[in-house]
Amino acid sequence: MGVVFPSQAVVPIMMKQRKGKIISVSSKAAIVGESFHAAYSASKGAVLSLTRVMALELGSYGINVNALCPGTALTPLGQSALQGHELRKALESGIPLGRLGQPEDHVGSVFYLASNESDWMTGQMIIVDGGLSMI
């Protein structure tokens, strides 16, 4: 409901002004799934489905709805979960770009989705995961 409630709060305002950008955060886990994280993968898949439905319903009001799908990033939570050097090395070895993401790696995609440059883009996802979801 972390996507639903904020959307419910802003959509009436955006509908009235006939313009707006909603950027949801999903995960690469919505695309490829993650073993032993079924609930997480399913919930992130639901975010993508909600993004597409909202894009269909809100497009006529000039509202763009898109999603960012980040891969594993070294946020404070990610750093604490990956303290073991061997686990981090194992994860990085499977990423085509050879490293885990940094929070800064996602900024450009969010700026793009929020900008006028993405005005003709809706119901889409941008995957920022160092190429991991291709494997």
The 8 nearest C-alpha neighbors of each residue, nearest first, counted from 0:
[[1, 3, 2, 4, 5, 46, 42, 6],
 [0, 2, 3, 4, 5, 6, 46, 23],
 [3, 1, 0, 4, 5, 6, 23, 46],
 [2, 4, 0, 6, 1, 5, 7, 49],
 [3, 5, 7, 6, 2, 0, 1, 8],
 [6, 4, 8, 7, 3, 2, 9, 1],
 [7, 5, 3, 8, 9, 4, 10, 2],
 [8, 6, 4, 5, 10, 9, 3, 11],
 [7, 9, 5, 6, 10, 4, 11, 12],
 [10, 8, 6, 12, 11, 7, 13, 5],
 [9, 11, 13, 12, 7, 6, 14, 8],
 [12, 10, 14, 13, 9, 15, 8, 7],
 [13, 11, 15, 10, 9, 14, 16, 8],
 [12, 14, 10, 16, 19, 18, 15, 11],
 [15, 13, 17, 11, 12, 16, 60, 10],
 [14, 16, 12, 13, 17, 11, 18, 60],
 [15, 17, 13, 18, 14, 12, 19, 60],
 [18, 16, 14, 60, 61, 15, 13, 62],
 [19, 17, 61, 62, 13, 16, 60, 14],
 [18, 20, 62, 13, 63, 61, 21, 17],
 [21, 19, 63, 62, 64, 113, 22, 18],
 [20, 22, 64, 63, 23, 65, 19, 62],
 [23, 21, 65, 66, 64, 20, 24, 112],
 [22, 24, 66, 67, 65, 25, 21, 2],
 [25, 23, 67, 66, 68, 22, 26, 46],
 [24, 26, 68, 43, 46, 67, 23, 66],
 [27, 25, 68, 69, 28, 29, 43, 70],
 [26, 28, 68, 29, 30, 70, 69, 132],
 [29, 27, 32, 26, 40, 31, 30, 33],
 [30, 28, 44, 43, 40, 27, 26, 32],
 [31, 29, 27, 28, 32, 132, 44, 26],
 [32, 30, 28, 29, 132, 27, 33, 40],
 [33, 31, 28, 40, 29, 30, 34, 37],
 [32, 34, 36, 28, 35, 40, 31, 37],
 [33, 35, 36, 32, 37, 40, 28, 31],
 [34, 36, 37, 33, 38, 39, 32, 40],
 [37, 35, 39, 34, 33, 38, 40, 32],
 [36, 38, 40, 39, 35, 41, 34, 33],
 [37, 39, 41, 40, 36, 42, 43, 35],
 [40, 38, 42, 36, 41, 37, 43, 28],
 [41, 39, 28, 29, 37, 43, 32, 42],
 [40, 42, 44, 38, 43, 39, 37, 45],
 [41, 43, 45, 39, 44, 40, 38, 46],
 [42, 44, 25, 46, 29, 40, 45, 41],
 [45, 43, 29, 41, 47, 46, 42, 40],
 [44, 46, 48, 42, 43, 47, 49, 41],
 [47, 45, 43, 49, 44, 48, 25, 50],
 [48, 46, 50, 44, 45, 49, 51, 25],
 [47, 49, 45, 51, 50, 46, 52, 44],
 [48, 50, 46, 52, 47, 51, 53, 45],
 [49, 51, 47, 53, 48, 52, 122, 64],
 [52, 50, 122, 54, 48, 49, 53, 47],
 [53, 51, 49, 55, 54, 50, 56, 48],
 [52, 54, 56, 50, 55, 51, 57, 49],
 [55, 53, 122, 64, 51, 57, 52, 58],
 [56, 54, 52, 53, 58, 57, 51, 122],
 [55, 57, 53, 54, 58, 52, 59, 60],
 [56, 58, 54, 60, 62, 59, 55, 53],
 [59, 57, 62, 61, 60, 54, 55, 56],
 [58, 60, 61, 57, 56, 62, 55, 17],
 [61, 59, 17, 58, 57, 62, 14, 18],
 [62, 60, 18, 58, 17, 59, 63, 19],
 [63, 61, 19, 18, 58, 60, 57, 20],
 [62, 64, 20, 121, 21, 54, 19, 58],
 [63, 65, 21, 54, 121, 122, 50, 22],
 [66, 64, 123, 122, 22, 121, 124, 50],
 [67, 65, 23, 124, 22, 24, 123, 125],
 [66, 68, 24, 125, 124, 25, 69, 126],
 [69, 67, 26, 126, 25, 27, 125, 127],
 [70, 68, 127, 26, 128, 27, 126, 67],
 [69, 71, 128, 27, 127, 72, 26, 68],
 [72, 70, 100, 99, 69, 73, 128, 77],
 [73, 71, 100, 101, 74, 99, 77, 70],
 [72, 74, 77, 78, 101, 100, 75, 99],
 [73, 75, 77, 76, 72, 78, 102, 101],
 [74, 76, 78, 77, 79, 73, 80, 72],
 [77, 75, 79, 74, 78, 80, 73, 81],
 [78, 76, 73, 74, 80, 75, 79, 81],
 [79, 77, 75, 81, 73, 80, 76, 74],
 [78, 80, 76, 82, 81, 77, 75, 74],
 [81, 79, 77, 78, 82, 76, 83, 75],
 [82, 80, 78, 83, 79, 87, 77, 86],
 [81, 83, 79, 80, 84, 78, 87, 86],
 [82, 84, 81, 86, 85, 87, 80, 88],
 [83, 85, 87, 86, 82, 88, 81, 89],
 [86, 84, 88, 87, 83, 89, 90, 82],
 [85, 87, 89, 83, 88, 84, 90, 81],
 [86, 88, 90, 84, 89, 85, 81, 91],
 [89, 87, 91, 85, 90, 86, 92, 84],
 [90, 88, 86, 92, 87, 91, 85, 93],
 [91, 89, 87, 88, 92, 93, 86, 94],
 [90, 92, 98, 88, 94, 97, 93, 89],
 [91, 93, 89, 90, 94, 97, 88, 98],
 [94, 92, 91, 90, 95, 89, 131, 97],
 [93, 95, 131, 97, 91, 96, 92, 129],
 [96, 94, 97, 130, 129, 131, 93, 92],
 [97, 95, 129, 94, 98, 130, 91, 131],
 [98, 96, 94, 91, 95, 92, 99, 93],
 [99, 97, 91, 96, 94, 100, 129, 92],
 [98, 100, 72, 91, 71, 73, 101, 97],
 [101, 99, 72, 73, 71, 104, 98, 102],
 [100, 102, 72, 73, 103, 104, 99, 74],
 [103, 101, 104, 105, 74, 72, 100, 73],
 [102, 104, 101, 105, 106, 107, 100, 72],
 [105, 103, 101, 102, 106, 100, 107, 127],
 [106, 104, 103, 108, 107, 102, 109, 127],
 [105, 107, 109, 103, 108, 104, 110, 102],
 [108, 106, 110, 109, 105, 111, 104, 103],
 [109, 107, 111, 110, 106, 105, 112, 125],
 [108, 110, 112, 106, 111, 107, 113, 105],
 [111, 109, 107, 113, 108, 112, 114, 106],
 [110, 112, 108, 114, 109, 113, 107, 117],
 [111, 113, 109, 110, 117, 114, 108, 22],
 [114, 112, 110, 111, 109, 20, 115, 117],
 [115, 113, 111, 116, 112, 117, 110, 118],
 [114, 116, 118, 117, 113, 111, 112, 119],
 [115, 117, 114, 118, 111, 112, 119, 113],
 [118, 116, 120, 115, 119, 112, 114, 111],
 [117, 119, 115, 120, 116, 63, 114, 121],
 [120, 118, 117, 121, 116, 63, 115, 61],
 [121, 119, 117, 118, 63, 123, 122, 65],
 [120, 122, 63, 64, 123, 65, 54, 119],
 [123, 121, 51, 54, 65, 64, 50, 124],
 [124, 122, 65, 121, 66, 125, 120, 51],
 [125, 123, 66, 67, 65, 126, 68, 122],
 [124, 126, 67, 68, 127, 66, 123, 108],
 [125, 127, 68, 69, 128, 67, 124, 27],
 [126, 128, 69, 68, 70, 129, 125, 105],
 [129, 127, 70, 130, 69, 131, 126, 100],
 [128, 130, 96, 131, 94, 127, 95, 100],
 [129, 131, 128, 95, 132, 133, 94, 96],
 [132, 130, 94, 133, 128, 129, 134, 95],
 [131, 133, 134, 130, 31, 27, 128, 30],
 [134, 132, 131, 130, 31, 95, 129, 94],
 [133, 132, 131, 130, 93, 94, 95, 31]]
